[in-house]
Amino acid sequence: MENDFSAIKPETLRECITAELPWENTTQKWPVAEGPSVIKQNGIYYLFYSANDFRNPDYAVGYATSNSPTGPWKKHETNPILDKQSISQNGTGHGDFFTIGKQIYYVFHTHNSTSKVGPRKTALIKVEFDKIKKSAGVWRIDKKSFTFLNN
């Protein structure tokens, strides 16, 4: 940041991820990848991001992995891991993680309904990490745990 916090120093900018896959840009004329959250598990960094414009019913969440918090990032083949097909809600995305005990949760927003984007609803879902190899794993959502939070 600039010393007065007015802007990001251009020489420090680094693109982490772009929307380039078919699921990441279904109806817009411009690609959108936003709302990043990073979790480190077993020495691997997992960058979760939302793709598509938030007004798009196909707004969804995917993730990428890296050995460094600054990348390079490799998108996971199971993407998207949270979308309208997985929980029957439009506009799922732009969330963050928290834990209660050992359980990891993802809090995010959805569209208000199948015909209205806003006001958006806040939802919660359990997330599971399946350790596949010594240092890598796969993140999955627990579809049965999906719930809306009371406003």
Secondary structure as the mmCIF struct_conf table of DSSP 4:
data_model
#
loop_
_struct_conf.conf_type_id
_struct_conf.id
_struct_conf.beg_label_comp_id
_struct_conf.beg_label_asym_id
_struct_conf.beg_label_seq_id
_struct_conf.end_label_comp_id
_struct_conf.end_label_asym_id
_struct_conf.end_label_seq_id
TURN_TY1_P TURN_TY1_P1 ASN A 3 ASP A 4
BEND BEND1 PHE A 5 ALA A 7
HELX_RH_3T_P HELX_RH_3T_P1 PRO A 10 THR A 12
BEND BEND2 LEU A 21 LEU A 21
HELX_RH_3T_P HELX_RH_3T_P2 PRO A 22 GLU A 24
BEND BEND3 THR A 26 THR A 27
BEND BEND4 LYS A 29 TRP A 30
STRN STRN1 ALA A 33 GLN A 41
TURN_TY1_P TURN_TY1_P2 ASN A 42 GLY A 43
STRN STRN2 ILE A 44 ALA A 51
BEND BEND5 ASN A 52 ASN A 52
TURN_TY1_P TURN_TY1_P3 PHE A 54 ARG A 55
BEND BEND6 ASN A 56 ASN A 56
TURN_TY1_P TURN_TY1_P4 PRO A 57 ASP A 58
STRN STRN3 ALA A 60 SER A 66
BEND BEND7 ASN A 67 SER A 68
TURN_TY1_P TURN_TY1_P5 PRO A 69 THR A 70
STRN STRN4 LYS A 74 LYS A 75
TURN_TY1_P TURN_TY1_P6 GLU A 77 THR A 78
BEND BEND8 ILE A 81 ILE A 81
STRN STRN5 LEU A 82 LEU A 82
BEND BEND9 ASP A 83 ASP A 83
HELX_RH_AL_P HELX_RH_AL_P1 LYS A 84 ILE A 87
BEND BEND10 SER A 88 SER A 88
BEND BEND11 ASN A 90 GLY A 91
STRN STRN6 GLY A 93 ILE A 100
TURN_TY1_P TURN_TY1_P7 GLY A 101 LYS A 102
STRN STRN7 GLN A 103 THR A 110
BEND BEND12 ASN A 112 SER A 115
BEND BEND13 PRO A 119 PRO A 119
HELX_LH_PP_P HELX_LH_PP_P1 ARG A 120 ARG A 120
STRN STRN8 LYS A 121 LYS A 131
BEND BEND14 LYS A 133 SER A 135
STRN STRN9 GLY A 137 PHE A 148
HELX_LH_PP_P HELX_LH_PP_P2 LEU A 149 ASN A 150
#
